[in-house]
Amino acid sequence: MANTSRIDIDVDKQGDFEVCFAKLRDVKTKNFMVCFNAAKAVCRVDADEIHLEHLLSSPNKDYSTRWINFWGWDHGRTSFLDVIAKRYDLSPRLLDLLWPKIPPPKASKTPASNSSGSPTSSADIELGLSPVNSASRSGTGDRQIPLFAHVVDRLWHFCSVDRGEHYLYVGFNALVAATGQKPSVGTDRPTGHRIWTSLLLCDDGTVFSIFEDPPVGSNDELIHNIRWYVLDIFQQQSHRHSPPPSSSLGRVTVRPTDATQPATHEAMTEMTSLLFYYLFDDWLTSYSLIAQRDHLYRAELEEIRTRMFRAADVSLIESLHQLGRQLTVLKLMYKSYESIIRRILQRRRSYQLPIQEPVNGFHNSNAWYNTAVPGAFDSPSVDPLAYEQSPISPGGIPKAHRVTLASPAVFRFERLLDRIQLLAQTEIDECIREKESLTFMNFNLVALKESQAVEKLTRTTIFLAKATVLFLPVSLLTSYFSIQVINNTGYNLKTYWLSFLVVGLLTILLLSVTGFANSKALGGTVYRSLTKIFLLRITENRKGVKKSSR
């Protein structure tokens, strides 16, 4: 096998494509760089920062789309970031967001006393944060400033959209779930693994896709689940790859199939925009997590429902509570995706509108708000989904700020926004409502179960009381016959049993009358036999037929 880290591979050749794709499937592969247009496509695997700097500094004469993908950087992170930051003038904040690696936890040490006599510890036990240096503290106190790594790890719905003179940046948390994995028990996080994803669209036809390192100790299956969508996009850029007809839902159209199509700046812009969109829209993973009707959260709710009807228990409330919190986090994640799309679309709309000339030295604040503020979608004067191509006035936005998406990518973002709202969020809301109804029903079933238990205990107590009352007169009668009293003669065994029978029947009659009167007085249900009810209905039906015949 050729050393693919030192040569550029032509992925339009069958043999070279298979070699390159096999190398990309290796879990040890950390990056690849692809340059393609309609005529050709070449790839380099596990390139170093020298090749990256040479690629970015070379003029893009053939209008090729450059796709540079990173699957975590175990070494050379600073060198790669320096090259990217120098080329596109990235801010230090954006560099931290590109790859927010969580620092390894330090060993806990015995608290020591500082010069002021107050104890210090090596970690904040309450927050679970590793200690920060003096540069991470505010100048007026000892309040810790959290790192971006901790923010994206704790706030799964955290996202970022940034725009510079030469780039458009999008950062979000992607959720990767293992096949057939059930919702986690005892955690507030959704099922799956959170992977911070950074997408950088540049004005020279370059697209960066940077994925966070997988969790420590991840097996090969999880790594393949994280990378499979990127690999699917890659293999569909080769003219030698023929996707099966059954995979039309996952078809990715970035590179033109016609190799004779001329390489122009417009074609490059369209390819980079489509690539940027498809890297953001991992819809098949979302479909497997949410949109399908038999997804795991709905199956878990159905299982809880079955257990609830079998034996309602207060312990099921905890499972429903955990499931509800997981669904809430999942809903917030899709809200963040929706926010990213709206900001991208709105920004494109605002860039197509000319900037109004200042009036008396000040801009029209209402016009600026309607075109530049995220809340402008609530304004009736702005249609966030109206994206007809219109020329930008010469006095408008500077050319360096016009990193916009092509119309085909914009239309796909609009379609993705509809799918998120109509499919994903609707399904999550339905599951949350079902969870709430199951919680309410479980309380009712538990209350009904307790009521039935109390009713059964009450019936048993009443039965014992009636049995006691039933045998009390007979016991007194037996005691009377057993006492040797003067003039108590002439009583034989027959007299005793006749007296026993009379007293027993009178007691039973008295208990029956008392029970019936008590039921009528308390409004209780008077039970009738099914035979009497059936005969009564037949009689009523016959009377109704006779009246109608008359």
N, C-alpha and C positions, 0 to 999 in steps of 0.2 A: 504493500500500500504506500502511496506517495505521501510525503510529508506535506500535509495540506496547510500547515502554518507558515510555510515559506514560499508558496506559489499561489497564483491566482487560478482557480479552477473554472473552466467553462461549463456552467450547469446546463447548457443546451445540448451537450454531448452525453449520450446515454451512460457510457462507462464512467465518465468524470462525475456525472450527477449522482450515480449510485455511491461512488467513493465519498463524495462530499456529504451526502445525506447520512451515510453510515457514521461518519465522523461527528456530525451534529447530534446524532442520537446517543452518543457517548455521554454519560453523566459527568465526565471529567472536563468536557468542553465548556469554556467560559465565555467565549464571544465569537462572533463572526461578522464579516463585512461584505455586503453585496452591492454591486454597482450594475444597474440594468437599465436598458431602454427597450424599444421595440425590436431592435436588431440583435442585441447581444446581452449576456448576463454572466458576470464573473463573480466569484466568491473567494474569500480568504477566511480560514478558520483559525482561532486562537492567535490573532495578530497582536503585536506589541504596540506600545505607544509611539514608537518611531514610525511605523507604517501608518498609524492613525494620523499623526501630524503631517506626514507626506501626502496622505489622501485628502485631508481637509485643506491643505495649502495649495494643492494642484487646481488649476482652473478647470471648471466643468464645461469643456468645449463641446462635448457630444451630448449635452443636456441629459446626462444619466441621473437616475434616482439612486441615491446612496442610502442604504439601510444598514445601520450599525447597531447591533444587538449585543447586550451584556446580560449574562446570567450570574450576576454577583461577581465581585472581584476579591479574590483571596490575596492577591498581591498586585502591586502597581496601581493601586486605586488613586493615590495622589497624583501620579504622573498622568494618568488618563484624564483626570478632572482638570489638571492644569492645561492640558492641550485643548480640551473643549472650552474651558472658560476663556482662554486667550483668544480663541478663534471667534467666539460668538459673544464675548463681553458679558459673561454671566455674573450675577451678583453672588456674594458669599452665601446669602440666604438660600439662593437657588441651588448652589453647589451642595449644601447640606441636605436639601430635599431630593436631589438626584439619587443619592444612595445613602439613606440614613441608617447606618449600621449601628446596632445597639452595642455599647462597649461591654466586654465580659465582666461579670460581677467579681468584685474583689473580696478576698477573704476577710471575714469579720475579725477585728482586733479588739483587745481589751480597751475600754474607754480610758482615755488619759485626760489629764487636766491641762488646760492651756494657761497662758500667762495671766488671764483674768480670773482663774480659779474655777471656771465653768467647765463641766465635762463635755467632751467631744466624742463622737462615735464615727466609725468608718462608713456607716450607711444610715439612711433614714428608714427606720423600721416601719413607720406608718405608711410612707409612700412607696417603699420598696425600691427607691432610687439608689443608684450607685453614687458615691460622693462626687461632687463637682469641684473643679479647681477655682481659684480666686477669680479667674476670668469669667466664670459662669455665674458669679454672684453680682448683685447690684451694688453700686457704689455707696448707697446709703444704708445698707443693712446686710444681714446674712440670709436673705430670702433667696432660695435656689431658683434658677431659671431652667425650666425643663428643656431637654434636647428634642429636636424633631423626631428622633428615633423613638423616644418615649411617647410622644404625642401620637404618631401614626400607629404605635402598637396598642395604645389604650383607647384611642378614639377611632374605631374602625370606619366611621363615616367621615373622617377627615379627608379633605381634598384640597387641591390648590390649582389655580389657573393663573398663569403669569405670562406676560408678553413684554418682550424687549424690542430693540431695534432690529434684531436679526433672527428672532425665534418666537415660537409659541410653545409654552410649556403646559403640560397637564400632568398632575400627580394624583393618584387615587389608590385605594386599597382594593385589590382583586381577591375574590374568594375562590379557592380551589378546594374541591371536595373529592374524597376518594369514592370509588364506585361502590354503591350499596351501603355507604356508611350511614348509620342511624344518627338522629340528633343526639348531641352530647348530653349526658346526665350530670347535673350538679354544676353547670357552668352557664354564664349569661351570654356567651358568645355563640354565634351560629355554627352549624356543622361545617367543618372544613378548616383550611389553613389560610391565614391572611398573608398576602404577598403585596408589598408596596410596589407600585408600578409607575414609572416615569416615562413620559413620551415627550420628545422634543422635536418640533417641526421647524426647520431652519429655512432661510430664504435662498440658499444655494442648492436646494433640492436634496438636502440631507435629512434623514429621519433617524433619531436615536430612540431605542427602546431599551430601558434599563429595568431589570427586575431584582428585587431584594433577594438576598441569600436565603435559601430554604432553611427551615428550622434545623437546629443542631441535632444530628442523629437521624435525619430523614432517610428513608429507604429509597431504593431506585424507583419504586412504583410512584411515590409521591413526586419525585423529581420529573418523571415522565409526564405525570398529570399536569405539572406546572408548565412544562415546555411544549406539550403536544400541539397547542394551538399555534404557537409561533412556528413550529416545524411545518404545520399544515399550510400556513401562509407562504412559507419559504418554498415548499415543493410545488406549489401552484404557480410560482413565477417561472418555472422551467417549462420550455416547450416540449420537453420529453415526458412530462407528467400528464397522464390522462385520468382525471378523476372519474369514478364510476357514476353512472346516471342516477343511482340512488342517493348520492351525496349532494343533491342540488341545493339543499338548505345550507350546507357549509361551503358553497362555491364562493371563492374569493377572486374578484376581477380587478386586478391592479395593472398588470402588464398587458399591453395589446397583443392579441394573438397573431395579428398581421405583422410579420417581420419587416415588411417593406414600408411601413408607416414612417414618415420622416421624423427625425428627432428635432423637436422645437421646444421653446421655452414653455409654451402652453401645454404641450404633452407632458413635459416634466412636472409642471405644477399639478396637473391632474393626477399623475401617478403618485406623487408624494402625498397629495391630499387623500387619495383613496387608501394608500398604505397607512397613513395616520389614522384614518377612520377604522379600518379593519383591525388594527392593533388595539384600538379602544373597545371595539364591539366584539367581545367574546360571547356572542349570543348563545352558542350551543351549550356552554357551561351554565349560563343563566337559565337556559331552558331546562337543563337537567336538574337544577336546584329548585326552580320555582314554577315555571310556566306549565309543566306537564301535570296532568290531573292526578297522577299517582305518585307525586313527589313525597319525600320522606316525612315532611312535616304534616301533611294531610294524613299519611298512613299512621303516624304516631298519634294524632288526634283521634283517629278511628279506633286505634288500639286502646286508648284511654277510655273512650266511650264504651267499648265492649267490657272492659274491666269495671267500669262504673255501674253498668246495668247488672253485671254479675254480682258485685259486692261493693256498694258505695262505701267509700272510706275517706276520712279527712286527709290522709296522706297523699291522695291523688291531687289535692290542691297545690301541693308543692311542685309536683311534676308539671301541672298546667302553668304555674307561675314561672318556672324556669323556661318552659316552651314559649310563653308569651314574651319574655324578655329577649329571647333569641330572635323571635320574629320582629320585635321592635328594632333591634340592632340591624337586622337584615333590611328592614324598611328604610332605616336611616341611610344605609349604604346605597340603596337605589335612589334615595332622595339626593345624595351627593352626586351620583351619575347624572341625574336630571339637571342638577345645578350646573355641572360642568358643561353639558350640552347647551343649556340656555345661555350661558355666558359666552360660549364660542359663537353661537348663532347671533346673539345680540351684538357682540363686538364686530362681527362681520357687517351687520346692518349699519352700525354706527360709522364704520369706516367708509361705507359707500355714500354717506350723507356729507355734504360739504359743511365745513365749519363756518358759522356765521361771523361776519365781521363784528368786532367789538363796538358797542354803543357807548360813547362817552368814556372810552377806556376800559369798559367792562363787558364781558360776554353775557349773552342772554342766559341767565341761570336756568330758566325753564327748558330752553332748547338743549342745553348741555345735559340736564338731568334726564331728559327723555331719550337721549341717545347713548349715554355713557354709564349710567348707574344701573346695577342689576335689578333694582326695583322698577325699572322702566317698563317691564312687561305688564305691570298693572295699569299703565297709562294707556288710555284709548287712542292716543295719537301715534302709537308705535305698534306696528304689527311684527312680532318677533319672527314670524315664519314667512315674511315677504322678502324674497332674496332675488329679485330680478337683477340681472347684470346692468349696471349703470356706470357710466364713466365718472371718474373722480375729477373734480375741478382742479385746475392748476394751483389754486390757492388753498387746497385742502390739506389733508394729512401728508406729512413728508413721506417720500418713497421708502425710507428705511423702516417705517412702521407698518408697511403694507404686507405683512405675512398673513395672508388670508387663505381660506380654503376655496378650492374650485367648486363649481356648481354641483357636479355629480356627488362629491363628498357631502356637500351641504344637504342635498336631498336625502342622502342616506342617514345623516344625523337627525333630520326631521322624522324619518321613518323609525329610527331607533327610539326617539323620544316618545312617539306614539306607542311603541311596543312596551316601553318601560311603564308608561302610565296605564295602558289598557290591559296588559297581561301581568307583568310582574307585581306592580303595586296593588292592582285589583285582587290578585290571588293572595298576596300577603294580608291585605285588609280582610278578606274573607276568612282566612285562617285565624286572624286575631278575633274577629267577631264570633267565630265558632268556639274559640278558646273561652271567651267570656260567657257564652251560653252554656258551655260545659261546666264552667265554674259555678254558675248560678244553679244549674241542674244538679250538680253534685251536692251543693248545700241543701237543696230541696229533698234529694234522695236520702241524705243523711238524716235530715229532720223527719222525713217520713219513716225511715227505718227506726229511729228512736221512738217515734210516736207509736209505731206498731209494737215495738218491744214493751213500751209502757202499757199499751192496750192489752197485750197478752198477759202481762203481769197483773193488771187490774182484773182481767177475767179469771185468772187463777185465784187471786185473792177472794173475789166474790164467790167463786165456786167453793173454796174452802170455808168461807163464812156461811154459805147456805148449807153445806154439809154439816157444819157445827150446829146450826139452827135446827136442821132436820133431826139430828140425833139427840138434841137437848131434851125435848119433851119425852121422847122414848126413854132416855136415861132417867128422868125424874119418875116416869111410870114404873120402870124396873126397880128403882130404889124404894118406891112406895110399897110394891109387892114384896120386897125383901125385908121390910121392917116388921117385926113382931109387935103389933099394937093390940091393945085390948079391944074386943069385939070385932077384930079383923079376921073373921072366919067366913067360910062359905065360898072363898075364892079358890078356884082350881087352875090347872094349866090352860084349859080352854078359855077361861075368862081372861087370863093374862094375854093370850095371843089375839083375842078379839079386841081387847083394849089397845094392844100394840098396833093393830091394823087401823083402827079408827083414828088413833092419835097421829100415826104416820101419814094417813091420807089427808087429814085436816091440816097438818103442817105443810105438806107438799102443795095443797090448794092455796094456803095462805101465802107461801113463797111465790107461787106463780102469779097470783093476783097482785102482790106487792111489786114484783118485777115488771109486770105489764104496765101498772099504773106509773111506776117510776120512769119507764121508757117514754110513755106518752107525755108525762109532765116535763121531762128534759128535752123533748123533741128528738128522741133517738129513733133509729130506723126500726120499723116493725117488719120483721122478715116473714115472707110468705113462701110457701112451697112453689116450685116451678109448675107443678100440676095445676094448682089453683090459678096461677097467673096465666098459663096457657089456656085453660078452660074459660077464664074470664074474657080474654081477648077474642076467643072464638065466638062467645056469646055477643060481645059488642059488635063484631063484624057482621054477624047474622042480623042483628037489629038494624045496623046501618044499611044492609042490602034490602031489608023489608021496607024501610022508610023511602029509599030511592025508587023502589018499584011502585010504590003508591003515587 
